[in-house]
Amino acid sequence: MRYAPIPANEIEPGLRVVLVSDQDGDYDIADSNPLIGTEYECEGVIEEVTPDEIYVEWDNGSHNVYVEGDLGYASNDHMPGGRCSSIW
């Protein structure tokens, strides 16, 4: 399943998300950047939105900041073992 980025006008606090893109290659994929399709994949919730940044708290307890185009809608069907289940 491919996850499309969330449109900018739909990004808001409380929205459940997954990290779908490392478009600039700037993120070290880890607990704090749990890219979908990697061993770290995890869901999270948007905490705050500013004009330039999106603050996310991941279900694994990590926090990080992203930009438009990095996040997709979380799907409870995608991680049957839990919101931070390893696929490996």
C-alpha positions in Angstrom: 0.0 0.0 0.0 1.4 3.4 -0.9 0.6 6.3 1.4 0.1 9.8 -0.2 1.2 12.9 1.7 -1.6 14.7 3.6 -2.7 17.9 1.8 -1.5 21.0 3.5 -5.1 22.2 4.2 -5.9 19.0 6.1 -2.9 19.0 8.5 -4.1 19.8 12.0 -3.3 18.9 15.6 -4.7 15.6 16.8 -4.5 14.0 13.4 -2.9 10.4 13.4 -0.1 10.1 10.9 2.8 8.0 9.5 6.1 9.2 8.1 5.8 8.6 4.4 8.6 10.6 2.9 12.2 11.5 3.5 11.9 13.7 0.4 15.2 15.5 1.0 17.1 12.6 2.5 17.7 14.7 5.6 16.3 12.3 8.2 18.2 9.5 9.9 15.7 6.7 9.8 15.3 5.7 13.5 12.8 5.7 16.3 12.5 9.5 16.0 12.0 9.2 12.2 10.0 6.0 11.8 9.6 5.9 8.0 6.8 3.6 6.8 8.2 0.4 5.3 11.3 0.3 7.6 11.9 -1.6 10.8 11.1 1.6 12.7 7.7 2.3 11.2 5.2 3.7 13.7 2.1 5.9 14.0 2.0 9.2 15.8 -0.2 12.2 16.4 0.3 15.8 15.3 0.9 18.0 18.3 1.3 21.4 16.8 1.3 23.0 13.3 3.2 26.3 12.4 3.5 27.8 9.0 6.8 26.0 8.4 6.8 23.0 10.7 4.6 20.1 11.9 5.4 18.7 15.4 4.7 15.0 15.8 4.7 12.7 18.9 5.2 9.1 17.8 3.5 6.3 19.6 7.0 5.0 20.6 7.5 8.1 22.7 9.8 10.0 20.3 9.1 13.5 19.1 10.2 15.2 15.9 9.5 18.1 13.5 8.5 17.6 9.8 7.4 19.7 6.8 4.5 19.5 4.4 4.7 16.3 2.2 6.4 14.1 4.8 3.3 12.7 6.6 0.5 10.5 5.5 -2.8 9.4 7.2 -2.3 6.6 9.7 -4.2 3.4 8.9 -5.0 1.0 11.8 -5.1 -1.8 9.3 -1.5 -1.3 8.3 0.1 -2.3 11.6 -1.9 -5.3 12.9 0.4 -6.0 15.8 0.2 -2.5 17.1 0.9 1.1 16.2 4.7 0.6 16.4 5.0 -3.0 15.3 8.2 -4.0 13.5 7.6 -5.5 10.1 10.9 -7.3 10.2 
